[in-house]
């Protein structure tokens, strides 16, 4: 089994290496299907395939975005507790115009990694774009609670300006307090 597993992993590494060299992410994602078929229980392969489809989708390939969503969903069946996957799934769903599903996926990411301030910021941005000020403001406040210095970032500047009470300047780092 060791030789078999090593052979599958070698194929995986070869595909990912070629993707890095050629930037043909969609082709690499499609080639990974043979690796996934050979070892369908190893979630890493589905996650990498979804990521590669996401890279192709970032160049405007809507079909790659759909394939990336499917690959992330396959990963989630095997390993539902990985926040980054939920956040990446949210981004692909947002790109496809599936706004409510994107918000749900980002909420799951924020729930799974409750100390990462960037997930609430992204959730706030999605909710704000959908006109849901209550969810957006709550998410922004959560980000500022987790990382008070985040109020200096462009994404939160207008929220902090409109809600100065949301920023706890005493919890900010010394360099951040001076700006």
VEXPA-709968 format. One record per residue (C-alpha): residue number from 1; residue in one letter; x, y, z. Coordinates in steps of 0.05 Angstrom, whole numbers. Layout:
REM VEXPA-709968
k|r|xx|yy|zz
NUM|a|X|Y|Z
...
This chain:
REM VEXPA-709968
k|r|xx|yy|zz
1|x|0|0|0
2|x|59|46|13
3|x|82|42|-59
4|x|11|52|-84
5|x|0|113|-40
6|x|68|141|-58
7|x|51|134|-132
8|x|-14|172|-124
9|x|20|227|-84
10|x|75|233|-136
11|x|23|243|-190
12|x|-10|297|-146
13|x|56|333|-136
14|x|71|330|-210
15|x|4|360|-229
16|x|10|417|-178
17|x|81|431|-199
18|x|61|435|-272
19|x|4|482|-254
20|x|53|528|-219
21|x|98|529|-280
22|x|44|538|-333
23|x|-11|576|-294
24|x|-61|530|-329
25|x|-100|519|-266
26|x|-163|491|-297
27|x|-125|437|-334
28|x|-89|419|-270
29|x|-154|416|-232
30|x|-183|370|-284
31|x|-121|325|-283
32|x|-128|319|-207
33|x|-192|281|-217
34|x|-152|218|-232
35|x|-115|227|-166
36|x|-182|238|-129
37|x|-211|176|-162
38|x|-152|135|-140
39|x|-156|158|-67
40|x|-225|189|-56
41|x|-221|190|20
42|x|-161|237|23
43|x|-194|305|28
44|x|-130|343|11
45|x|-137|325|-62
46|x|-208|353|-67
47|x|-186|416|-31
48|x|-128|426|-78
49|x|-173|414|-139
50|x|-222|465|-114
51|x|-167|515|-102
52|x|-140|505|-172
53|x|-210|515|-201
54|x|-215|577|-158
55|x|-151|604|-188
56|x|-180|593|-258
57|x|-245|625|-235
58|x|-208|687|-211
59|x|-190|699|-284
60|x|-265|700|-301
61|x|-277|626|-317
62|x|-349|616|-292
63|x|-347|541|-308
64|x|-285|535|-265
65|x|-321|571|-209
66|x|-379|521|-213
67|x|-329|463|-213
68|x|-293|494|-154
69|x|-358|498|-115
70|x|-370|424|-129
71|x|-299|406|-108
72|x|-304|446|-44
73|x|-370|412|-29
74|x|-336|345|-39
75|x|-282|366|10
76|x|-333|389|61
77|x|-367|321|60
78|x|-300|291|81
79|x|-275|347|126
80|x|-328|399|145
81|x|-288|435|198
82|x|-238|473|157
83|x|-254|548|158
84|x|-210|568|98
85|x|-249|520|53
86|x|-315|552|75
87|x|-287|622|61
88|x|-262|601|-8
89|x|-329|568|-22
90|x|-362|634|-3
91|x|-318|672|-52
92|x|-335|626|-109
93|x|-409|628|-93
94|x|-406|704|-90
95|x|-371|705|-158
96|x|-427|662|-186
97|x|-480|709|-159
98|x|-504|660|-105
99|x|-505|715|-53
100|x|-545|681|3
101|x|-504|617|-3
102|x|-440|659|-1
103|x|-463|693|63
104|x|-480|625|94
105|x|-412|597|76
106|x|-376|658|104
107|x|-417|653|168
108|x|-393|581|174
109|x|-321|602|164
110|x|-328|655|218
111|x|-360|605|264
112|x|-306|553|254
113|x|-249|601|263
114|x|-277|648|315
115|x|-211|684|327
116|x|-197|704|254
117|x|-219|777|244
118|x|-217|773|168
119|x|-277|726|163
120|x|-324|775|198
121|x|-298|831|153
122|x|-314|791|91
123|x|-382|772|120
124|x|-395|845|133
125|x|-376|864|63
126|x|-422|811|33
127|x|-480|831|79
128|x|-469|905|65
129|x|-471|892|-10
130|x|-537|856|-1
131|x|-566|914|39
132|x|-566|877|106
133|x|-537|932|151
134|x|-553|895|215
135|x|-512|834|196
136|x|-457|877|166
137|x|-451|921|227
138|x|-450|862|274
139|x|-396|828|233
140|x|-354|892|231
141|x|-360|900|306
142|x|-338|828|315
143|x|-276|841|271
144|x|-259|902|313
145|x|-268|863|377
146|x|-222|808|353
147|x|-169|856|325
148|x|-179|929|343
149|x|-124|951|294
150|x|-167|926|237
151|x|-204|992|241
152|x|-145|1022|204
153|x|-158|978|143
154|x|-194|1007|83
155|x|-250|955|89
156|x|-270|982|157
157|x|-254|1055|150
158|x|-324|1078|131
159|x|-356|1035|186
160|x|-309|1063|239
161|x|-321|1134|215
162|x|-397|1123|221
163|x|-390|1084|286
164|x|-331|1112|325
165|x|-356|1078|389
166|x|-342|1010|357
167|x|-267|1022|360
168|x|-234|1009|427
169|x|-172|1052|419
170|x|-145|1027|486
171|x|-139|957|459
172|x|-102|979|396
173|x|-28|970|391
174|x|16|1030|407
175|x|35|1043|334
176|x|-38|1039|313
177|x|-58|1089|366
178|x|-10|1140|337
179|x|-42|1140|267
